Amino acid sequence: MGFQIESQISSCGGKLLKLQHESETTGTSMNVNIYLPQQYYKEDGAKIPALYYLSGLSCTPQNASEKAFWQPQADKFGFAVVFPDTSPRGADVPDDPENGWDFGLSAGFYVDATQSPYDKNYKMFSYVHDELPNKLDQFFKSTGSESGSTLDFLDNVAITGHSMGGFGAISGYLKQYASPRKYKSCSAFAPIANPSLVPWGKKAFGNYLGLESAQWEKYDPANLVKNISNKGNDVILIHQGTNDPFYKEQLKPHLLIEAAKGTSWEGKINLNLVDGFDHSYYFISSFVPQHAEFHAKNLGLI
Ligand SMILES: N[C@@H](CCC(=O)N[C@@H](CSC=O)C(=O)NCC(=O)O)C(=O)O
C-alpha cells in the first residue's frame, strides 16, 4: 500500500514509526510519523482509535513527536497519534518567493490551493483528511498486528493541532462535521482562529486561494461556525498562553468566540487563557494531558 517504514523507535510503552509514501494528492513524497501505543502490541484484539495532530509553521512531523509528549497519554488511554507533515516538499515544489517561514514549504496551511503555481502540490486539506487516513487504513489492515489489535484511522478519530495546525484542526473538524467521516472531537493549542483577518492567514489564503473572500470563508473557522450547526453538545477545547508573542497579532482566539455568538456554537468553544505560557512546545506539552483526556472521553476510551 505504499508506505515505507524508515524507522521504528521504541518510545514509552509503544513505538514511533517514521513513514514515507508517495502521495497522489500532493504529487510528492510525504513523511508522516505515527505513534502506536502499548495496547497495540500487548492487548489482544484491542480497538485503537487515532488522534491526528497538525503541526504549525516551520514544523516537520518530528517537532511534536519529540517535544509534545503525546506518547505517555496515548499509552494511558490507548489511542494512536498521527503526525502529518505541514506541506509537500521537494526541489520542484514552489516555495515562498520572499523566503519567509510563514508560507510555502512547512506552511501548507491545510487548504487545497487553487492558485498557480501552488495548486499543483499544495493540496493539504485533501491529503490530511482523505488520502492519508485511507492509506493508513489500508496499510495497517494489510500488515496486521501480532496481538490481533486493530487501528482505526477512519471512523473513531479525533483531531488537534498547534497554531497553523490549530487552525487546520478546527477548520477540518467543522468542514467534515456533517460528513460520515466526522471527527469525534477537536481541540487546539494557540490556533490561528480567524485567519482571514491576520497577516499569516492573509498571506497564505491570498497566495493559495486567490483574493475572493468567498474562497477564504470556506476554511475560516470564524465563518464556518456561522454555517455549520452544532448537532449536540460538541465542544471545541482551546488553550492559549497569555505570554505568546503571536497571541494579539496572529492568533486572536477571541474573534472565534465573538463569531460564535448567536450561533449553535455559542458557549461550546472552551477557550482557556493560561497565564504566562508562550507559543512553544513547553506550552503545548503542559496542556497535552488535558487535551488527551478530552479526546479519550470523546473516543469512548474512558
Ligand atoms: N521558525 C521560526 C519560528 C516559527 C514558530 O514559532 N513556529 C511554531 C509554530 S507557529 C504557527 O504555526 C512552531 O511550532 N515551531 C516549532 C517548534 O519546535 O517550536 C523562527 O525561527 O523564528
PDBQT file of the ligand as one rigid body, heavy atoms in Angstrom, charges set to zero:
ROOT
HETATM    1  N1  LIG A 401      10.924  29.326  12.600  1.00  0.00    +0.000 N 
HETATM    2  C1  LIG A 401      10.517  30.488  13.288  1.00  0.00    +0.000 C 
HETATM    3  C2  LIG A 401       9.603  30.128  14.437  1.00  0.00    +0.000 C 
HETATM    4  C3  LIG A 401       8.300  29.648  13.927  1.00  0.00    +0.000 C 
HETATM    5  C4  LIG A 401       7.443  29.109  15.013  1.00  0.00    +0.000 C 
HETATM    6  O1  LIG A 401       7.366  29.628  16.099  1.00  0.00    +0.000 OA
HETATM    7  N2  LIG A 401       6.770  28.042  14.671  1.00  0.00    +0.000 N 
HETATM    8  C5  LIG A 401       5.899  27.417  15.610  1.00  0.00    +0.000 C 
HETATM    9  C6  LIG A 401       4.533  27.352  15.017  1.00  0.00    +0.000 C 
HETATM   10  S1  LIG A 401       3.973  28.999  14.626  1.00  0.00    +0.000 SA
HETATM   11  C7  LIG A 401       2.430  28.793  13.924  1.00  0.00    +0.000 C 
HETATM   12  O2  LIG A 401       2.059  27.995  13.194  1.00  0.00    +0.000 OA
HETATM   13  C8  LIG A 401       6.430  26.033  15.927  1.00  0.00    +0.000 C 
HETATM   14  O3  LIG A 401       5.691  25.140  16.238  1.00  0.00    +0.000 OA
HETATM   15  N3  LIG A 401       7.764  25.902  15.841  1.00  0.00    +0.000 N 
HETATM   16  C9  LIG A 401       8.412  24.638  16.003  1.00  0.00    +0.000 C 
HETATM   17  C10 LIG A 401       8.976  24.348  17.372  1.00  0.00    +0.000 C 
HETATM   18  O4  LIG A 401       9.507  23.231  17.527  1.00  0.00    +0.000 OA
HETATM   19  O5  LIG A 401       8.860  25.174  18.285  1.00  0.00    +0.000 OA
HETATM   20  C11 LIG A 401      11.701  31.195  13.825  1.00  0.00    +0.000 C 
HETATM   21  O6  LIG A 401      12.767  30.633  13.628  1.00  0.00    +0.000 OA
HETATM   22  O7  LIG A 401      11.536  32.237  14.426  1.00  0.00    +0.000 OA
ENDROOT
TORSDOF 0
